[in-house]
């Protein structure tokens, strides 16, 4: 058993607050399981962060969300330090966070994705890039940060020309109307399928993390063949990206076809998060889930 676990949380991405909640939940669970825990609120000072790894922990639980914590950056640092960490390694993390590259990987193994184009910030502001409805999203953010849906009859631009902090290019993707499904993968095993229902415009940041923002149906009330296919595609995507540990695959089903939206390599561990909820339904309590993640932590050294 690994005894000393450092928990990375916070950070400076748009998902900082969610990461702090995830980190606090994991810290409490690991302490209850007898681990020595060192919570680290990661700041943009690598020298200061390095000092927190002495004495060297047996493993790191990476509870960071969003850029720099989920995209391969901190994974590379931990690889250099030769400290095992939870979730996916550098390459899988970087691939999953880069939405266009991830879609190429999914297509390479036969997983359907919605058609898209990459457009500049200015092009999106000048008019429709594709027939409506479509989705505008940052190339490398998570938790639906910055995502906008443009529907027939909308008169407002998807974002303010002066207020877009997510880069010069965006993905414009065909909107797939239908059911929102998600699957947690633990190791190489899918835990189940959840259907997400929300009264909001779509499953946005608030729907994910605000109490009452969404309803999770576990297991999803869908036809058995679709249920099995969703599980299969989640594992296939996990493997195609080279993920390890725990990931979560998100889908839309239009009634005829299943489309992969993305794979989240650092799924939330908050009280309203999907992966812990699916794990409990599969007979894996939260404490057992985070313990498994720590004991299966690796690095790419």
Secondary structure, 3 states (H helix, E strand, C coil): CCCEEEEEEECCCCCHHHHHHHHHHHHHHHHHCCCEEEEEEECCCHHHHHHCCCCCCCEEEECCCCCCCCCCHHHHHHHHHCCCECCCCHHHHHHHHCHHHHHHHHHHCCCCCCCEEEEEHHHHHHCCCCCCCEEEEECCCCCCCCCEEECCCCCCCCCCCCCCCCCCEEEEEECCCCEEEEEEEECCEEEEEEEEECCCCCCCHHHHHCCCCCEEEECCCCCHHHHHHHHHHHHHHHHHHCCCCEEEEEEEECCCCEEEEEEECCCCCCCCCHHHHHHHHCCCCHHHHHHHHHHCCECCC
